[in-house]
Amino acid sequence: MSNPSPFLQPSSAACPDALAVLHLKRDLLTPTVLRTYDDEQLGYAEGKVTTTRYGNYPHTTLIGQPWGSQIKASLVDTGTRGRVGLHMGNGKKRKREGSSGNLRDGPTAIDDCIEPVAEHPRSPAVKNAKIAIPAPSGFCHILPPTPEIWTASLPHRTQVVYTPDYSYILQRLRVTPSTSVIEAGAGSGSFTHAAARAVFNGYPKDNTTVDHDYSTQELPTASSRAGRVWSFEFHEQRAQKLDAEIQEHGLEGIVTVTHRDVYQDGFSLDSPSSNPSINASAVFLDLPAPWMALRHLTRDSSSPLNPSVSVHLCTFSPCIEQVQRTISALRSLGWLEIEMVELSAHRIEVRRDRVGLQEEGLRGVNASPATVEEAIGRLREVEGRDRSYHHGMTSQPRVEDLAHEAAGEYVSKQQRLQNIRDAQTDRKLYKEGRLVHRSEPELKTHTSYLVFAILPRTWTDDDERKAHAQLRAWPAKGVNGATKPTSKRQMKREAKEQAGGNKDVEMENERQLDDE
């Protein structure tokens, strides 16, 4: 991995061959890999183009833009005439044969696509790439990838763990930089990306340089044990797709994806001789039957758990029957502090509600009459225009209609809307209207039950003796090992403990202390 992950260290602007997310509206985000050439071979004259329902965006208009910039849509001919070589059979919209759809397969590999645009052999159309022309309408915002944005835009292979759930889970599991986390049931990789950011404390030691597209500084390397995410997935195809995404996103040094049935085979690695031990202190199980995998999470010699610390566990189950069986298994295996939590998160939108005819033609408002007077005035205006239209050529207009026209009350709809837009520049819209709040109509989260538990570390008789000795020696030690004065009450308590229940020895020790 020569480049830092955009999820961990995003650059200041959109770079070629990097992942970016086009924000079209609040609940519609489109991820794309920015290319300086047409890697999909669709034959557009502008090079690679991302087409959406809100416009077309050539990548030449996206590369180099600072994150968060508003990008206007471009005029792109999406028909056969707008594609170079389509009539010769080169620019085909269908998926190419032999391609698995992964960005790192064949000619779409990021490491193999660093040639300049005009010299790229696989995209002859970009040598004479057409300059993008802005469209009259349509825009998007270009955003860097984060676990939250990726969760909202990733391709769903399974039901995903949304941000309200995984943020609470990571906090309860006490995941910090350098933590080793086990994840079983990776699915679409939503929790995987969030956990990778939470445990990140530096890249592996062999990653020391950065390519020109990101930064000229050295990558931070872990000074001690690097944080790791050990992800296990039963479905082979999903595991392969997730592993490809991890490679593309630059997280291969932090996340290890393993295709394995953890019910039967446990949490061992494919090649333990070439991989470090897991020594996990946090476990997340998103499985249909998590109780079947708990038997592999014990304190025996082959356990993947860290033997020197307490291990925190969370299971993600949609049914209460699953929770009951999981809790029964946890109790029988010695897990403590078992607790079930249900999350229900929703977003509240706060806005100004503006109502009235003076809002006609503006966006996000209610352009209906706010009062009876406004409604009557609009009806009189409509009736007056109708009379002027029907009687203008056949008879003399009414005197009152002539007076209204002279006062400028009867205007066309186009003129009325233009007057409203002109008056908007002098209005303080942020102070107008009524302040209201509305709850989000659809909850973007998966209803589930979270079961948390703690497995204490192994405690032997030797550990008990060492702790007891350390506890007895601690009150006599101050800061930096300096001796602190001991009170007479503390000395009597220690003498009583040394007597071991012998009243004669206890009384003799107290007499000596009193004489002192």
Secondary structure, 3 states (H helix, E strand, C coil): CCCCCCCCCCCCECCCCCEEEEEEECCEEEEEECCCCCCCCCCECCCCEEEECCEEEEHHHCCCCECCCEEEEEECCCCHHHECCHHHCCCCCCCCCCCCCCCCCHHHCHHHCCCCHHHCCCCHHHHHCCCCEEEEEEEEEEECCCHHHHHHHCCCCCCCCCHHHHHHHHHHCCCCCCCEEEEECCCCCHHHHHHHHHHCCCECCCCCCCCCCCCCCCCCECCCCCCEEEEEECCHHHHHHHHHHHHHCCCCCCEEEEECCHHHHCCCCCCHHHCCCCCECEEEECCCCHHHCHHHCCCCCCCCECCCCCEEEEEEECCHHHHHHHHHHHHHCCCEEEEEEECCCCCEEEEEECECHHHCCCCCCECCCCCHHHHHHHHHHHHHHHHHHHHCCCCCCCHHHHHHHHCCCCCCHHHHHHHHHHHHCCCCCCCCCEEEEEECCCCCCCCCEEEEEEECCCCCHHHHHHHHHHHHHHHHECHHHCECCCCHHHHHHHHHHHHCCCHHHHHHHHHHHHHC
